[in-house]
């Protein structure tokens, strides 16, 4: 039995001081019917909890740790920057450098603005789309998460086309009513929405590869369909690549798929582990932002030198190491190991992977949207999670979350991961 007594003690204390004991809900481990462990330190592919347990980590601080934890290039860059001042509230040269790098890496981005989180990036991208088009309504898809913005914390009602209903207390129904929720990968629903209300739709926002419903891929031609229909009706297409950007490829999903959105929300990897978000796109749209345009957005810590230095260091290291090519190789090795484990127990569970992102779904058959994910065996997933964790591998504590591989994951890590996966599957299925 793994000793997590100190973590359990800390969690009891945390619940007295912090709502639910955590500062972000998924950390509470409620999806896996347990309590979280508390981390003491992290380096490379490993994390160590306060009880001294070592784990191979496939959460990677939910995506940013693409080089692994505490890479020397990022630590050194942050240390150098901190010695010059942790925040200025006035422009610094690092802002220009990372803006240039983002524009060079992402095909659709001509201008970019730095913010402090992915939520802030999507929120402002939607405000900008509304200001640019002069329209109020947006379309989002079930299973795509874009942060805790009022107009995006929306659940679908009945039927294929419906006005949104608030998915959180504190969200006015009037805000949610401006958001139409549609099923992902069903073009006929999008066509109906535009036919009925196209002149009022400012934008479609989506995760091009939804990664908050596990990891879901678009059907062939679906993203191009969205590009075409938004152009037809004068709406904007917003890609939320906070998770996939700089992760699945140097230029994100839009590089892999050859689709050019009007605006892109970014985050995670470009911060090197510090709080960072960004959004960018066509210059004529971006120039609607204050101070040159009528759409207001501001942030005291936006573009702060610590975060900019960390992001620059991480992206430069990825370039220098040909990181995306290497991550594909590591990902192929992991996928082969997982599939071998499944074959040994005669289970044809669905495994999705692209580059360094992956998800093992506890069901057989195709998965095209969140309704498919809801049919997974969540009890089996929970048993798998704890079985793998007890064997020394930390996977995401929810069937609805993707996993992340880093450049720090070694061949030895892969062997141990296969062993832990087998242990998890045994716990799940006997």
C-alpha positions as a printed Julia matrix, in Angstrom:
430×3 Matrix{Float64}:
   0.0    0.0     0.0
   1.4    3.39   -1.03
   1.83   5.8     1.89
   0.12   9.12    1.2
  -0.53  10.03    4.83
   1.12  13.46    4.67
  -0.78  14.34    1.5
  -4.02  13.29    3.18
  -3.19  15.45    6.2
  -2.42  18.46    3.99
  -5.64  17.98    2.07
  -7.68  18.01    5.26
  -5.98  21.27    6.23
  -6.42  22.72    2.72
 -10.17  22.09    2.81
 -10.39  24.31    5.88
  -8.77  27.22    4.03
  -9.45  26.76    0.3
 -12.82  25.89   -1.31
 -12.7   22.14   -1.9
  -9.07  22.17   -0.82
  -7.84  23.06   -4.31
  -7.35  26.11   -6.5
  -8.62  24.41   -9.65
 -11.42  21.79   -9.53
  -9.83  18.89  -11.43
  -7.05  18.75   -8.83
  -9.55  17.51   -6.23
  -9.53  13.99   -7.79
 -13.31  13.73   -7.44
 -13.54  12.16  -10.9
 -11.54   9.21   -9.57
 -13.27   8.99   -6.18
 -10.21   9.92   -4.16
  -8.06  12.65   -2.7
  -5.1   14.36   -4.38
  -1.46  13.96   -3.46
   0.62  17.07   -2.83
   3.8   17.59   -4.84
   7.1   18.49   -3.17
   9.2   18.89   -6.31
   9.4   18.01  -10.0
  12.25  17.56  -12.44
  12.44  16.06  -15.89
   9.74  13.43  -16.35
   9.3   12.85  -12.62
   7.37  14.32   -9.72
   7.82  13.56   -6.02
   5.02  13.96   -3.52
   5.37  15.14    0.08
   5.43  11.5     1.25
   8.49  10.8    -0.91
   6.72   8.8    -3.63
   8.3    9.13   -7.08
   6.04   9.13  -10.16
   6.5    9.38  -13.9
   4.31  12.32  -14.87
   2.06  12.46  -17.93
   0.11  15.52  -16.83
   3.02  17.93  -17.24
   1.29  20.75  -15.35
  -1.58  20.21  -17.84
   0.53  20.78  -20.92
   3.18  23.49  -20.47
   6.03  21.16  -19.44
   6.9   20.1   -22.98
  10.62  19.95  -22.17
   9.91  18.26  -18.84
   9.83  19.82  -15.39
  12.33  22.53  -14.4
  14.45  22.43  -17.59
  17.72  24.26  -17.0
  17.2   26.6   -19.95
  13.92  27.89  -18.51
  15.15  28.04  -14.91
  18.24  29.96  -16.01
  16.19  32.37  -18.15
  13.77  33.12  -15.31
  16.63  33.6   -12.86
  18.37  36.06  -15.16
  15.16  37.96  -15.79
  14.24  38.11  -12.1
  17.54  39.76  -11.28
  16.58  42.61  -13.61
  13.1   42.99  -12.09
  10.07  40.72  -11.93
   7.55  43.16  -13.42
   7.7   46.58  -15.01
   4.21  47.55  -16.15
   5.82  49.13  -19.2
   7.09  47.51  -22.43
  10.15  45.25  -22.31
  12.15  43.81  -25.24
  11.15  40.2   -24.49
   7.57  41.01  -25.56
   8.72  41.81  -29.08
  10.9   38.71  -29.28
   8.15  36.29  -28.31
   5.61  38.08  -30.5
   7.95  37.62  -33.46
   8.46  33.95  -32.61
   4.72  33.29  -32.36
   4.09  35.02  -35.68
   6.89  32.97  -37.26
   5.6   29.68  -35.84
   1.82  30.02  -36.32
   0.74  30.39  -39.97
  -2.37  32.49  -39.32
  -0.95  35.0   -36.84
   0.07  38.4   -38.19
  -0.2   40.25  -34.88
  -0.44  38.93  -31.32
  -1.26  40.23  -27.86
   0.04  38.63  -24.69
  -2.28  38.05  -21.73
  -2.04  36.03  -18.51
  -4.1   32.88  -19.11
  -5.87  30.82  -21.73
  -9.2   31.93  -20.31
  -8.23  35.57  -20.8
  -7.14  34.79  -24.35
 -10.42  33.16  -25.39
 -12.5   35.78  -23.58
 -10.82  38.63  -25.42
 -10.78  36.83  -28.76
 -14.58  36.56  -28.53
 -14.94  40.21  -27.52
 -12.73  41.15  -30.45
 -14.78  39.01  -32.85
 -17.97  40.7   -31.69
 -16.44  44.15  -31.98
 -15.02  43.48  -35.43
 -18.19  41.97  -36.9
 -20.71  44.09  -35.02
 -22.59  40.89  -34.12
 -23.38  39.39  -30.72
 -23.82  35.63  -31.0
 -21.21  32.9   -31.03
 -21.21  29.17  -31.67
 -19.29  26.72  -29.52
 -19.3   22.93  -29.41
 -20.2   20.44  -26.7
 -17.06  19.06  -25.12
 -14.89  22.05  -26.05
 -13.74  23.97  -22.99
 -12.53  27.53  -23.41
 -12.03  28.67  -19.84
 -14.33  29.99  -17.15
 -15.77  32.9   -19.13
 -19.47  33.63  -18.49
 -20.58  33.28  -22.1
 -18.6   30.04  -22.48
 -19.71  28.24  -19.32
 -22.74  27.07  -21.21
 -24.44  23.69  -21.51
 -26.59  22.5   -24.36
 -30.34  22.15  -24.05
 -32.37  19.56  -25.9
 -32.19  19.26  -29.67
 -29.44  19.68  -32.22
 -29.73  23.46  -32.27
 -30.38  25.24  -29.02
 -29.66  28.4   -27.13
 -27.27  27.77  -24.31
 -28.22  27.37  -20.69
 -25.86  28.45  -17.87
 -23.55  25.62  -16.84
 -22.48  27.37  -13.63
 -24.18  29.29  -10.88
 -23.5   32.99  -11.22
 -23.76  33.05  -15.02
 -26.75  35.17  -16.13
 -29.08  33.42  -18.54
 -28.87  36.49  -20.78
 -25.15  35.86  -21.31
 -25.65  32.19  -22.08
 -28.45  32.99  -24.53
 -25.88  34.61  -26.83
 -24.07  31.29  -27.18
 -25.34  28.48  -29.4
 -24.12  25.0   -28.44
 -23.74  22.4   -31.15
 -22.44  18.82  -31.31
 -18.87  18.55  -32.59
 -18.28  16.78  -35.92
 -21.86  17.3   -37.17
 -21.78  19.82  -40.04
 -25.54  19.69  -40.59
 -26.09  21.3   -37.16
 -23.76  24.16  -38.07
 -25.47  24.66  -41.41
 -28.86  24.88  -39.68
 -27.55  27.42  -37.18
 -26.25  29.71  -39.91
 -29.34  29.3   -42.06
 -31.54  30.39  -39.16
 -29.38  33.12  -37.61
 -26.28  33.68  -39.73
 -26.49  37.47  -39.79
 -26.18  37.58  -35.99
 -23.3   35.12  -35.56
 -19.97  36.79  -34.86
 -17.79  33.69  -34.65
 -17.35  30.0   -34.19
 -14.91  29.1   -31.42
 -13.61  25.57  -31.01
 -10.72  23.42  -29.96
  -9.78  22.03  -33.38
  -8.76  18.83  -31.56
 -11.01  18.86  -28.47
  -8.73  17.97  -25.56
 -11.13  18.56  -22.7
 -13.18  15.54  -23.69
 -10.2   13.23  -23.68
  -8.71  13.8   -27.12
 -11.13  13.91  -30.05
 -10.25  14.33  -33.7
 -12.27  16.05  -36.45
 -13.73  13.99  -39.24
 -12.08  14.44  -42.61
 -13.04  17.81  -44.09
 -14.81  19.07  -40.95
 -12.4   21.9   -40.12
 -12.37  23.02  -43.76
 -16.17  23.02  -43.68
 -16.09  25.36  -40.67
 -13.62  27.6   -42.46
 -15.83  27.75  -45.53
 -19.15  28.39  -43.78
 -17.77  31.19  -41.6
 -16.37  32.91  -44.68
 -19.7   32.48  -46.47
 -21.64  34.23  -43.69
 -19.04  36.81  -42.71
 -18.33  35.27  -39.29
 -14.91  34.67  -37.81
 -13.31  31.3   -37.09
 -11.48  31.14  -33.75
  -9.19  28.22  -32.95
  -8.6   27.64  -29.26
  -5.11  26.15  -29.37
  -4.29  26.8   -25.74
  -3.62  23.08  -25.34
  -2.64  21.99  -28.86
  -0.67  25.08  -29.87
   3.11  24.46  -29.95
   2.25  20.96  -28.65
   1.03  18.78  -31.49
   3.27  20.64  -33.94
   5.35  23.8   -34.15
   2.38  25.67  -35.57
  -0.36  23.71  -33.81
  -3.34  21.96  -35.36
  -3.64  24.6   -38.06
  -0.21  23.57  -39.34
  -1.16  19.88  -39.37
  -4.55  20.45  -40.98
  -3.66  23.32  -43.32
  -6.54  25.49  -42.04
  -6.17  29.22  -41.46
  -8.42  30.57  -38.68
  -9.05  34.28  -38.27
  -8.01  34.3   -34.6
  -6.11  31.85  -32.42
  -6.01  31.6   -28.63
  -2.76  30.27  -27.19
  -1.16  29.52  -23.83
   0.57  26.83  -21.77
   3.73  25.94  -23.76
   4.5   29.59  -24.58
   4.79  30.37  -20.87
   7.35  27.75  -19.97
   5.32  26.92  -16.86
   4.5   30.49  -15.86
   1.02  32.06  -16.21
   0.73  33.13  -19.85
  -1.87  33.36  -22.58
  -1.98  35.03  -25.98
  -4.29  35.57  -28.9
  -3.48  36.61  -32.41
  -4.59  36.57  -36.0
  -5.21  38.77  -38.99
  -3.73  42.23  -38.61
  -6.93  44.03  -39.6
  -8.85  42.22  -36.86
  -6.15  42.64  -34.22
  -5.99  46.35  -34.93
  -9.51  46.66  -33.54
  -7.9   46.34  -30.1
  -7.19  49.35  -27.9
  -5.22  51.57  -28.02
  -5.65  51.76  -31.81
  -9.16  50.3   -31.99
 -12.46  50.37  -30.1
 -12.23  46.93  -28.39
 -10.79  47.32  -24.9
  -8.4   44.87  -23.25
  -5.68  45.47  -20.68
  -3.59  43.61  -18.11
  -1.15  44.79  -15.46
   1.07  41.71  -15.74
   0.59  41.03  -19.46
   3.94  40.49  -21.14
   5.81  40.46  -17.84
   9.55  39.75  -18.26
   9.6   36.51  -16.24
   6.91  34.79  -18.3
   8.24  36.13  -21.6
  11.76  34.93  -20.79
  10.51  31.48  -19.77
   8.45  31.08  -22.94
  11.24  32.26  -25.21
  13.71  29.87  -23.62
  11.35  26.93  -23.98
  10.44  27.6   -27.6
  14.07  28.2   -28.58
  15.09  24.93  -26.93
  12.33  23.09  -28.79
  13.67  24.49  -32.05
  17.27  23.68  -31.21
  16.45  20.08  -30.27
  14.07  19.49  -33.19
  11.67  18.85  -30.37
   8.47  18.15  -32.28
  10.08  15.43  -34.36
  11.54  13.83  -31.24
   8.21  14.0   -29.41
   6.54  12.13  -32.26
   9.11   9.35  -31.87
   8.58   9.17  -28.11
   4.82   9.22  -28.66
   5.02   6.33  -31.11
   6.96   4.31  -28.56
   4.4    4.97  -25.85
   1.48   4.18  -28.13
   3.05   0.89  -29.16
   3.51  -0.06  -25.51
  -0.08   0.79  -24.56
  -1.49  -1.14  -27.52
   0.66  -4.14  -26.61
  -0.82  -4.09  -23.09
  -4.34  -3.96  -24.52
  -3.64  -6.84  -26.9
  -2.36  -9.01  -24.06
  -5.63  -8.71  -22.15
  -7.8   -8.89  -25.26
  -9.26  -5.4   -24.91
  -9.8   -3.19  -27.95
 -10.07   0.08  -26.07
  -9.86   3.25  -28.15
  -6.5    5.03  -27.94
  -6.04   8.45  -29.51
  -2.67  10.15  -29.93
  -1.26  13.04  -31.92
   2.35  14.0   -31.32
   2.83  14.34  -27.58
  -0.87  14.3   -26.61
  -2.86  11.13  -25.95
  -5.94   9.62  -24.32
  -6.95   6.04  -23.54
 -10.74   5.79  -23.67
 -12.34   3.02  -21.67
 -14.67   1.91  -24.42
 -14.45   0.21  -27.78
 -15.48   1.85  -31.03
 -15.15   5.26  -32.65
 -15.18   8.48  -30.67
 -16.21  11.62  -32.52
 -17.65  13.87  -29.82
 -18.33  14.19  -26.11
 -21.48  12.06  -26.32
 -19.28   9.15  -27.38
 -16.92   9.84  -24.47
 -19.85   9.74  -22.04
 -20.32   6.07  -22.93
 -16.93   5.15  -21.47
 -16.62   2.83  -18.48
 -15.77   5.43  -15.84
 -15.56   2.84  -13.05
 -12.93   0.94  -15.0
 -11.05   4.17  -15.66
 -10.99   4.99  -11.95
  -9.57   1.58  -11.09
  -7.02   1.97  -13.89
  -5.95   5.38  -12.63
  -5.23   4.2    -9.1
  -3.6    0.98  -10.29
  -1.2    2.91  -12.53
  -0.53   5.51   -9.84
   0.31   2.85   -7.26
   2.71   1.43   -9.86
   4.45   4.82  -10.14
   2.82   6.52  -13.14
   0.62   9.58  -12.88
  -1.95   9.87  -15.65
  -4.59  12.6   -15.76
  -7.2   11.98  -13.01
 -10.18  12.18  -15.35
 -11.41  10.32  -18.43
 -12.17  13.74  -19.89
  -8.54  14.9   -19.84
  -5.69  14.36  -22.27
  -2.2   13.24  -21.29
   1.08  14.91  -22.24
   4.5   13.52  -23.12
   7.67  15.58  -22.71
  11.16  15.5   -24.18
  12.36  14.38  -20.75
  10.57  11.02  -21.0
  13.18   8.32  -21.56
  13.2    4.76  -22.88
  13.38   3.59  -19.27
  10.31   5.7   -18.5
   8.49   4.02  -21.37
   9.29   0.55  -20.02
   8.02   1.51  -16.58
   4.96   3.12  -18.14
   4.09  -0.11  -19.93
   4.43  -2.0   -16.66
   2.22   0.53  -14.86
  -0.31   0.49  -17.69
  -0.54  -3.29  -17.39
  -1.04  -2.93  -13.63
  -3.75  -0.34  -14.18
  -5.54  -2.53  -16.7
  -5.38  -5.48  -14.34
  -6.94  -3.34  -11.62
  -9.65  -2.26  -14.05
 -10.5   -5.62  -15.59
  -8.97  -8.25  -13.33
